């Protein structure tokens, strides 16, 4: 029988629903021992009960609270033989037009999507560098962060900031940590149900979780999918402004 210490140990933050819950299932099916975090403890318990394998733990927390993240890091480093990967999947989404901004909602989205990632890095980085185990740090952004889009705020701004942050983390500490960026297209979740526009190449959370689980075991920096859509978005992002403006305005 394989001992617990021989399994990979992964912490999925934002695991109570959607892609995060699907990713947890995919990682557990590969034999990984998981810690599941998010604000909804009851939902996390439901996800944990459905996971294959043993030794999984539920660790409710709010990524907006640096102290809770620090306590989570300390507990896992103390209880586990090592912390092989941390995957930041936490996210809020509310489509808005700039002329109709709800500033309080904007603050909540930025606090979770962007400041939550900063809080995690501040809480985990010193201990991970000291441990010297080349832990994988992966952050879920979005193709919405590649470039400014109509009706995509404040979500797009938060994901653009997250992409920039993860790139900086890769430059500063990629020699000692396995830094990854995850950039999905449209995935069928309770968040994208809020969209009133067509979402091309939309995929299920289960398929997205499987793609991420596979991608995290392969070399590289950015994992983006579905490729037919994300390569198109990358091509649009590479256009000079004079060409990009008229194309983007068509989507208003």
Buried (B, 14 or more C-beta within 10 A) or exposed (E): EEEEEEBBBBBBBBBBBBBBBBBBBBBBBBEBBBBBBBBEBEBBBBBBEEBEBEEBBBBBBBBBBBEBBBBBBEEBBEEBBEBBBBBBBBBBBBBBEEEEEEEEEBEBBBBBBBBBBBBBBEBBBEBBEEEEBEBBBBBBBBBBBBBBBBBBBBBBBBBBBBBEBBBEBBEEBBEBBBBBBBBBBBBBBEBBEEEEEEEEEBBEBBBBBBBBBEBBEEEEEBBBBBEEBBEBBBEBEEEEEEEBEEEBEEEE
